[in-house]
Amino acid sequence: MEDYIIREIDRIGEMLMQIAKRLGLFLDDVPDYSLAEVKEVFGQNGCPIDLDVVLRQENPVLYLVEQEKISNNGLETLVEIIFHSDLDETRKKALLNDALAYLDNKGYFSFKLHSFQE
């Protein structure tokens, strides 16, 4: 059973990487897309994470880790996807700071997410 759970966590992380690629996160230019476009790509790819539910949470990072069982790499990718969307800056910064605090506490240093801090 534990192997199945680990494979499912890895599957979601890989799915998020594919979504990030489709949104243009790995091109030389910084992508510009709306949160609606992100939701559309999530739907097209069958991603089980509902962004509306995630963003309604008081602490989206804990929700993703505890309820969605997202991996550290998956969390990093999801935060990067959201960070480049048109979500308001205050919410993006709060999500970024919460994710960094969580990941740093777990010993997972994300150069990419730290580079988004001002």
Secondary structure, DSSP 8 states (H G I E B T S, - for coil): -HHHHHHHHHHHHHHHHHHHHHTTTTSSS-----HHHHHHHHHHTT----HHHHHHSSSHHHHHHHTS---HHHHHHHHHHHHTSSS-HHHHHHHHHHHHHHHHHTT---HHHHTT--
